[in-house]
């Protein structure tokens, strides 16, 4: 092996890569917020007796779960453009990941809703709560307790999915910054090894933080 490792340039570029890591976290958090909101709506649609709502929700879930995430980002960037709706790289990445998150979280939430006994809703209604209030104050807290860890797993997946943004021209996240540095220096191993280490640290931090939060929030 004749390759000579040069770690110093990669370490010098660490501030740029950490700035890209912040963008990565930003995209992942935004996509999770959107995904959670849409996932709850889709879960309710999947449990609905309305055929149209059920069909639309099922189509979203099936599309998100049974096609590659890269295709979903491509459809947001190139597919919408074919319809005359042009979005930049960053929004396309956010749309694609949010679409994917919502599809997976919908099934997670649907299972969580089934884990909440129907008697909980009936008891809340007997106390004078309307259906929306009962859902918000009684069902949702129990739902999130049940699905908390699967949600954190999806958060980790969202962080890793942001790396696909480089395919549609996103160059401000961790992978995009790393690719730019690699194009300037051709020190592929050093930069991508360092980027992989940063991804690992981010995901481990999310996992350990979720475990610590769960021990406090759900101790009873």
WOTAKA-V795188 format. One record per residue. N is the residue number from 0. OMEGA is omega as a letter, one per 40 degrees, with the letter a starting at -180 (999 if undefined). Layout:
BEGIN
n:N omega:OMEGA
n:N omega:OMEGA
END
This chain:
BEGIN
n:0 omega:a
n:1 omega:a
n:2 omega:i
n:3 omega:a
n:4 omega:i
n:5 omega:a
n:6 omega:a
n:7 omega:i
n:8 omega:i
n:9 omega:i
n:10 omega:i
n:11 omega:a
n:12 omega:a
n:13 omega:i
n:14 omega:i
n:15 omega:a
n:16 omega:i
n:17 omega:i
n:18 omega:i
n:19 omega:i
n:20 omega:i
n:21 omega:i
n:22 omega:i
n:23 omega:i
n:24 omega:i
n:25 omega:i
n:26 omega:a
n:27 omega:a
n:28 omega:i
n:29 omega:a
n:30 omega:i
n:31 omega:i
n:32 omega:i
n:33 omega:a
n:34 omega:i
n:35 omega:i
n:36 omega:a
n:37 omega:i
n:38 omega:i
n:39 omega:i
n:40 omega:a
n:41 omega:i
n:42 omega:i
n:43 omega:i
n:44 omega:i
n:45 omega:i
n:46 omega:a
n:47 omega:i
n:48 omega:i
n:49 omega:a
n:50 omega:a
n:51 omega:i
n:52 omega:i
n:53 omega:a
n:54 omega:a
n:55 omega:i
n:56 omega:a
n:57 omega:i
n:58 omega:i
n:59 omega:a
n:60 omega:a
n:61 omega:i
n:62 omega:a
n:63 omega:a
n:64 omega:a
n:65 omega:i
n:66 omega:a
n:67 omega:i
n:68 omega:i
n:69 omega:i
n:70 omega:a
n:71 omega:i
n:72 omega:i
n:73 omega:a
n:74 omega:i
n:75 omega:a
n:76 omega:a
n:77 omega:a
n:78 omega:i
n:79 omega:i
n:80 omega:i
n:81 omega:i
n:82 omega:i
n:83 omega:i
n:84 omega:a
n:85 omega:i
n:86 omega:i
n:87 omega:a
n:88 omega:a
n:89 omega:i
n:90 omega:i
n:91 omega:i
n:92 omega:a
n:93 omega:i
n:94 omega:a
n:95 omega:a
n:96 omega:i
n:97 omega:i
n:98 omega:a
n:99 omega:i
n:100 omega:a
n:101 omega:a
n:102 omega:a
n:103 omega:a
n:104 omega:i
n:105 omega:i
n:106 omega:i
n:107 omega:a
n:108 omega:i
n:109 omega:i
n:110 omega:i
n:111 omega:i
n:112 omega:i
n:113 omega:i
n:114 omega:i
n:115 omega:a
n:116 omega:i
n:117 omega:i
n:118 omega:i
n:119 omega:i
n:120 omega:i
n:121 omega:i
n:122 omega:i
n:123 omega:i
n:124 omega:i
n:125 omega:i
n:126 omega:i
n:127 omega:i
n:128 omega:i
n:129 omega:a
n:130 omega:i
n:131 omega:a
n:132 omega:i
n:133 omega:i
n:134 omega:a
n:135 omega:a
n:136 omega:a
n:137 omega:a
n:138 omega:a
n:139 omega:i
n:140 omega:i
n:141 omega:i
n:142 omega:a
n:143 omega:i
n:144 omega:a
n:145 omega:a
n:146 omega:a
n:147 omega:a
n:148 omega:i
n:149 omega:i
n:150 omega:i
n:151 omega:i
n:152 omega:i
n:153 omega:i
n:154 omega:i
n:155 omega:i
n:156 omega:i
n:157 omega:i
n:158 omega:a
n:159 omega:i
n:160 omega:a
n:161 omega:i
n:162 omega:i
n:163 omega:a
n:164 omega:a
n:165 omega:a
n:166 omega:a
n:167 omega:i
n:168 omega:i
n:169 omega:a
n:170 omega:a
n:171 omega:i
n:172 omega:a
n:173 omega:a
n:174 omega:i
n:175 omega:i
n:176 omega:i
n:177 omega:i
n:178 omega:i
n:179 omega:i
n:180 omega:i
n:181 omega:a
n:182 omega:a
n:183 omega:a
n:184 omega:a
n:185 omega:i
n:186 omega:a
n:187 omega:a
n:188 omega:a
n:189 omega:a
n:190 omega:a
n:191 omega:i
n:192 omega:i
n:193 omega:i
n:194 omega:i
n:195 omega:i
n:196 omega:i
n:197 omega:i
n:198 omega:a
n:199 omega:a
n:200 omega:i
n:201 omega:a
n:202 omega:i
n:203 omega:i
n:204 omega:i
n:205 omega:a
n:206 omega:a
n:207 omega:i
n:208 omega:i
n:209 omega:i
n:210 omega:i
n:211 omega:i
n:212 omega:a
n:213 omega:i
n:214 omega:i
n:215 omega:a
n:216 omega:a
n:217 omega:a
n:218 omega:a
n:219 omega:999
END
